[in-house]
Amino acid sequence: MNILDEIFYGNISGAECRVSADYKKLCEKESKLYDKIKEKLNNEDMQLVDDLLKLYSESSSISEKNFYSFGFKTGLLLGIECSKLDI
């Protein structure tokens, strides 16, 4: 695994990760909505929903990792470019 992957996956961390209050509220809303859906669907339909959510989670993780790497690399290139300026 390269250094960006290590940082992304939290294997290299200098500080505790903090979750915003807005994010916590969003997670609570998701949980309540999931429970409402679960009450209305039969087991077979709920399994389809769970499968869809798992696939969405996996694709989101891949996308987030790619954006994280892109942002890091872009920032590093910007730093290199700035270091070449004669200010």
C-alpha positions in Angstrom: 0.0 0.0 0.0 1.4 3.5 -0.8 1.6 6.3 1.6 -1.6 8.0 0.4 -3.6 4.8 1.0 -2.1 4.5 4.5 -3.2 8.0 5.3 -6.6 7.6 3.7 -7.3 4.4 5.6 -6.3 6.0 8.9 -3.2 3.9 9.4 -1.2 7.1 9.6 -2.9 9.7 11.6 -1.6 12.6 13.7 -4.9 13.5 15.3 -8.2 12.1 16.3 -10.9 12.2 13.6 -13.8 14.4 14.6 -17.3 14.1 13.2 -19.3 17.3 12.8 -22.7 17.7 14.4 -24.3 18.0 11.0 -22.9 14.7 10.0 -24.2 13.1 13.2 -27.7 14.5 12.5 -27.6 13.2 8.9 -26.6 9.7 10.2 -29.5 9.8 12.7 -31.9 10.7 9.8 -30.6 7.9 7.7 -31.1 5.4 10.5 -34.7 6.5 11.1 -35.5 6.4 7.4 -34.0 2.9 7.2 -36.1 1.7 10.1 -39.3 3.1 8.5 -38.4 1.4 5.2 -37.7 -1.9 7.0 -41.1 -1.8 8.7 -42.9 -1.5 5.3 -40.9 -4.1 3.3 -40.9 -7.9 3.4 -37.7 -9.8 4.0 -37.0 -10.3 0.3 -37.5 -6.7 -0.6 -35.4 -5.6 2.4 -32.6 -7.8 1.2 -32.6 -6.0 -2.1 -32.4 -2.6 -0.3 -29.5 -3.9 1.8 -27.7 -5.2 -1.2 -28.1 -1.8 -3.0 -26.9 0.1 0.1 -23.8 -2.2 0.3 -23.0 -1.6 -3.4 -23.5 2.2 -3.0 -21.3 2.2 0.1 -18.5 0.4 -1.8 -18.7 2.6 -4.8 -18.7 5.7 -2.6 -15.6 4.5 -0.8 -13.8 4.0 -4.1 -14.8 7.5 -5.3 -13.8 9.1 -2.0 -10.4 7.5 -2.1 -9.9 8.7 -5.7 -10.9 12.3 -4.9 -8.7 12.2 -1.8 -5.7 11.1 -3.8 -6.5 13.6 -6.6 -6.8 16.5 -4.0 -3.6 15.5 -2.3 -1.6 15.3 -5.5 -3.1 18.6 -6.8 -2.1 20.3 -3.5 1.4 18.9 -3.7 1.8 20.1 -7.3 0.6 23.5 -6.3 3.2 23.6 -3.5 5.9 22.6 -6.0 4.8 25.3 -8.4 4.7 27.9 -5.7 8.2 27.0 -4.6 9.4 27.9 -8.1 8.1 31.4 -7.9 10.5 34.2 -7.2 8.7 36.2 -4.6 
